[in-house]
Amino acid sequence: MSKLLYIESSPRKSRSKSIEVANSFLDAYKKAHPNDEIETLDLWETSLPEFDGYTIEAKYQVLNGQTFDAEQEAAWKKVVEVCDAFKSADKFLISVPMWNFGVPYKLKHYIDVIAQPEQTFLFDPKTGYSGLVTGKPAVVVYARGGAYGGEGSGMDHQKPYVEQLLGFLGFTEIHPIVIEPTSAAPDDLAASMAAATTKAQSLAQSI
């Protein structure tokens, strides 16, 4: 039995195209993998630790191979708990709307908490960085109001950022599903949603 972690980052819920396609994936996944565990992490309903002074200091203590004081240790414990929950999954589904050409701040907060030395990556002065979250597939559903191929690609700080971050953490099997433009005419949007849904359902069976 495997565990799938679904990370939801849109607050629009029933109006969200990224959630709609992610739900299609989940429906198909449950049929294809009836014994697997599915955990949903709604970032709008989740309390995350602030990455404030003591936490930042603790991070640099880890990077420098030094010990914590009491305040740093307490702050780092909260970060480790979030990292452990993330790493406990065998497979990942992430739904991501585009906000201001990037990702929602709730998702950025979560990323800033889980991207930590000795938790999800290692740093060696001689060899550089290496990700620790390996051998796990990730499906990422992206929704954006505009179209960001061709000349518009330079404005896309959503998909490249998420995939660079996942790669940094060690992911090598990343399956993108893109819905764009969500601001298109109804017939064009329907076609985009149909294609995304078909791809999501296919991935759910094969992942």
TAGIDA-V906421 format. One record per pair of residues at least 24 apart in sequence whose ideal C-beta (glycine too) atoms are under 6 Angstrom apart, sorted by the first residue. I is the first residue (numbers start at 0). GAP is how many residues later the second one is. D is the distance in Angstrom with one decimal. If there is no record, write none. Layout:
i=[I I]
gap=[GAP GAP]
d=[D D]
//
This chain:
i=[0 0 1 1 1 2 2 2 3 3 3 4 4 4 5 5 6 6 7 7 8 8 8 8 8 9 10 16 16 16 17 17 17 17 18 20 20 20 20 21 21 21 23 23 23 24 24 24 27 27 28 31 31 42 42 43 47 47 48 48 50 61 61 62 78 78 81 82 82 82 85 89 90 91 92 93 94 95 96 97 97 100 100 101 101 102 110 119 130 130 130 131 132 132 133 136 136 137 137 137 138 138 139 140 141 142 142 143 144 144 144 145 146 146 174]
gap=[34 35 34 88 89 34 86 87 32 34 87 34 84 87 34 87 34 87 34 87 34 87 95 97 98 87 33 126 162 165 77 79 123 125 76 120 175 176 179 71 73 119 173 176 177 68 175 179 173 176 175 172 173 63 67 62 61 65 29 30 61 55 56 54 34 37 31 31 33 36 28 46 46 46 46 46 46 46 46 46 60 54 56 55 56 55 54 49 37 38 39 38 36 37 36 36 70 28 33 36 36 64 36 36 36 36 39 36 36 37 38 35 33 34 28]
d=[5.1 5.8 4.9 4.1 5.9 4.5 5.0 5.1 5.9 4.9 4.6 5.3 3.5 5.4 4.7 4.4 5.0 4.6 4.9 5.4 5.0 5.5 5.0 5.8 4.0 4.6 4.8 4.3 5.1 5.2 4.0 5.2 4.8 3.9 5.4 4.9 4.8 5.7 5.2 6.0 4.0 5.0 4.7 5.0 5.9 6.0 4.0 4.8 4.2 3.7 4.0 5.8 4.4 4.1 5.6 6.0 5.5 5.5 4.0 5.9 5.3 4.8 5.6 5.2 5.8 6.0 5.0 5.3 5.9 4.0 5.0 6.0 5.5 4.1 5.0 4.8 4.5 5.4 5.0 3.7 4.4 5.2 4.9 4.4 5.7 5.7 5.9 4.8 5.9 4.5 2.5 5.6 4.6 4.3 4.2 4.2 5.2 5.8 5.3 5.1 4.6 5.4 5.4 4.7 4.9 4.4 5.5 4.9 5.7 5.1 4.2 5.0 5.1 4.7 5.4]
//
